[in-house]
Amino acid sequence: MLKAFRIVAILEGVSYLMLFCLTMPLKYLADMPEPNKYVGYAHGFLFIAYVILAIMFWMEKKWSLKKGLILLVASLLPFGTFYIDKKYLKPLVSSQA
């Protein structure tokens, strides 16, 4: 579960940055809407997967409400999922090794 959540968290963060830093400018400044459409679909799927996995992970670890909300709010912020990976998920990988 941890490995899948980490992968989805990183991919969701990358898709978020691609959407707003790359494809949105292409759509509005270069009149190229196609990349935005496909990256938007991918980001939407990854966002939903992240939220579902975050809730499942939160429940599995029996974390506090505060930690659970941090997991969820991170998906709304640029670089938020990268922060979650570094602060909460990576230390768990180290402790399992």
Secondary structure as the mmCIF struct_conf table of DSSP 4:
data_model
#
loop_
_struct_conf.conf_type_id
_struct_conf.id
_struct_conf.beg_label_comp_id
_struct_conf.beg_label_asym_id
_struct_conf.beg_label_seq_id
_struct_conf.end_label_comp_id
_struct_conf.end_label_asym_id
_struct_conf.end_label_seq_id
HELX_RH_AL_P HELX_RH_AL_P1 LEU A 2 MET A 18
HELX_RH_PI_P HELX_RH_PI_P1 LEU A 19 THR A 23
HELX_RH_AL_P HELX_RH_AL_P2 MET A 24 LEU A 29
BEND BEND1 ALA A 30 ALA A 30
HELX_RH_AL_P HELX_RH_AL_P3 PRO A 33 LYS A 61
TURN_TY1_P TURN_TY1_P1 LYS A 62 LYS A 62
HELX_RH_AL_P HELX_RH_AL_P4 LEU A 65 ALA A 74
TURN_TY1_P TURN_TY1_P2 SER A 75 LEU A 76
BEND BEND2 LEU A 77 LEU A 77
TURN_TY1_P TURN_TY1_P3 PRO A 78 PHE A 79
HELX_RH_AL_P HELX_RH_AL_P5 GLY A 80 ILE A 84
HELX_RH_PI_P HELX_RH_PI_P2 ASP A 85 LEU A 89
HELX_RH_AL_P HELX_RH_AL_P6 LYS A 90 GLN A 96
#
